[in-house]
Amino acid sequence: MKNHFFLGAALAAFAIFVFWMGSYSYLLGPGAVLFFLLLALGFSTSENWSRLAYTAWIMVAVAASLFYPAPFREIGGFNLSRLIVPLLMLIMFGMGTAMNVRDFVGVIKMPKGVFVGLLCQFTIMPFVGFGLTKLFQFPPEIAAGIILVGCSPSGLASNVMSFIARANLALSLTLTAIATLLAPFFTPALMALLANELVPIDAWGMMQSILRIVILPVAAGLLFNHFLYRRFTWLAHAMPRVSMVGIAVIIAIITAAGRDSLLTIGLPLLLAAMLHNGAGYLFGYLGSKLFRLDEQSCRTIALEVGLQNSGLASGIAMEMGRVATMGLAPAIFGPLMNVTGSGLASWWRKTE
C-alpha cells in the first residue's frame, strides 16, 4: 500500500507540473494538497521514512492554508489567530508533562556540558539570525522574526532528535529545561539588543508574555507529572500527539495570515531559514568540540542549538500583534527543522 501512496504522490507532482506549464493555476491548489497528503500517507505507512510523516502532515496544512487561506483566518466571525497563544500554552503544558525534576538536577551532574550548551544556545543562533537579516535585507518585521527564532530556546524536538541520534539524552533534557526557564530573561534582552532598530521591543512586556505562555504551563505540567501522572496516564500519553496537532494548527493559521507576504518573499526566507538551521548544527557541534566535550555531548548540543522552539517565537509574534510578518520565519523554521533534524539524527544513529 505504501508504494501506491508514493506512486500517487509522484503522479500528483507530475500533474502539478502539467497544470503549471498549461496555465491551469486553479488546479495547482488541489494538486499541491493531494501531493502532500499522499506523501504523508506514504511516510506514515513506511518503516524507513515514518519519522518524516509528521513534517509531511504539516506540509498538508501549509499547502491548504496557502491556497485556501480564508477558512484558516476566520470561522463564523471568530479570528483564528486568537487560538495561537492558548494552543501554545497547551503545547508548553505537554512539554512540562514530559519533563521531570531530575532534568534540572542534571546541571549538577553535567555542569560543563550545560554551560557550553547554554552558551552556544544564546549566542550562535541570535547572532547568526542577525547576520542573515543583514545579508538578505528583509523588510524590518520579517527580519525581526528571523532574529526572534534565534533568540528562542530549544524545544521538545531537540529531545526527540537526541533520542533518535543516540546522543546524550540526559544532557538534552537538562538543556531544554534550563533554556526554557532562562527564556523570559535572555529572549527579551537579546531581542532588545539585536532587533530594536527593526521593530519596537518592549523587553518587560515580552518577559511577562513568556512567563505566562511558557513558564506557567510548563510548571503546571511538571506538577501534573509529579503528583497526578499515575492517576491520569492516558493524558500524559495523549499530550505528545495533542502538541503535534497544535503545532500544525498554529503553522497553518500563521501561513494563512501571512500568505501575501509569504508569496512575495517565500523563497529567500526559506533559504535564510535553511542557512540559520544549518549554522546552528555546525557551530553548535564545533563549539562543543572547542570545549573538548565528548562526541555524544557534541551531537546533543548541535541538535539543541539547531532546533529552536518556533512555537514560542510564533506566540511572541502574536502577542506583539505581528503574527502575519514576524510569525512567518517561525512558521517556515518549524517544518524545516523537523526534516533536517530527523535526517541528521538518523545519519548519526547509523554511524554508531
Secondary structure, DSSP 8 states (H G I E B T S, - for coil): -HHHHHHHHHHHHHHHHHHHHTT-GGGHHHHHHHHHHHHHHHHHT-TTTGGGHHHHHHHHHHHHHHHS-HHHHEETTEEGGGGHHHHHHHHHHHHHHT--HHHHHHHHH-HHHHHHHHHHHTTHHHHHHHHHHHHHT--HHHHHHHHHHHHS-B-HHHHHHHHHHT--HHHHHHHHHHHHHHHHHHHHHHHHHHTTTTS---HHHHHHHHIIIIIHHHHHHHHHHHHTTTT-HHHHHHHHHHHHHHHHHHHHHHHHHTHHHHHHHHHHHHHHHHHHHHHHHHHHHHHHHHTT--HHHHHHHHHHHHSB-HHHHHHHHHHTT-TTTTTHHHHHHHHHHHHHHHHHHHHHHHT-
